[in-house]
């Protein structure tokens, strides 16, 4: 029944209106490209949101443990932990919303409910903090445990969004495992246009080759963000831009320069022998 409910949620197009309004608001609010790249996690090479959620989750869990202890000596520490968790939730939610705004419809539906549930959890923890600061410790503990329960449901939806629906994962990484271990000919050097991306197949894997004179770079052709064909993108200043959503990667090492991709693009070892370009799995 739980799986059926999740499937219905993925297909719940009644949520699209609210999702569109929220996406428009997020896009209008977070406009600077550098800020969007930072929240996507582009500077670190993978999504930032999963990193940031560790602070509020850890703080809230620790507060729950201290609240369960009979001694009143832990009350101040528990209050501090709740306040710390609330402060850490703000950047975590911002990063999650920016990632969500670039997702497909089915993921946005689950993500919208995930965000709503976590917002409710944060509201309960805010009430808990107010209750603690005004001397209503028992009420504060009750609200915190309610918030932790709701946050658990939100975490479950987040796990489904990431692991079942592939939100935030690298769509290029699985392709690397299908590249042959041994050096395999991808084409002749003379067949590659100089200064332009070209697509070749190595086995059944599409590979982007970029030639500059005698030097060739090789990347998985499927964009890590949503699988767009990088070889159909434009190259500028040593970087290739995906034609689907504009994610930009350096050709020499695959590092993501601009989002919405948060993950680096996998690169392949490449060599030229007897006029033939060969690649293999890293």
Number of C-alpha atoms within 10 A of each C-alpha: 6 7 8 9 10 15 13 12 18 19 16 14 14 10 18 16 10 13 20 14 10 16 19 12 12 16 15 10 10 15 10 10 12 15 13 20 25 18 27 30 26 26 20 15 17 19 26 24 22 14 12 20 19 15 18 22 19 14 19 25 19 16 25 18 11 20 23 11 11 9 9 11 10 16 18 12 15 23 24 15 23 26 21 16 25 21 13 18 20 15 16 20 18 18 24 22 23 23 26 25 22 21 18 12 19 18 22 25 23 25 28 21 17 21 20 13 20 24 18 16 24 23 16 22 26 20 17 27 25 17 19 20 13 10 10 13 19 13 16 25 24 16 21 27 22 17 24 22 13 19 22 16 15 22 17 12 22 21 15 18 22 14 12 11 16 15 23 27 18 23 18 22 18 12 18 19 12 14 23 16 12 11 15 18 19 22 19 14 21 12 11 20 14 16 14 17 23 20 21 19 16 18 13 11 17 20 27 24 28 25 18 12 11 11 13 21 21 29 29 28 28 24 29 27 26 23 15 20 19 29 26 18 20 15 20 13 7 11 19 25 24 26 16 15 15 18 26 28 29 21 24 14 16 22 21 28 22 22 26 28 31 30 31 27 27 23 25 22 14 22 19 16 11 7 13 15 24 22 26 21 17 14
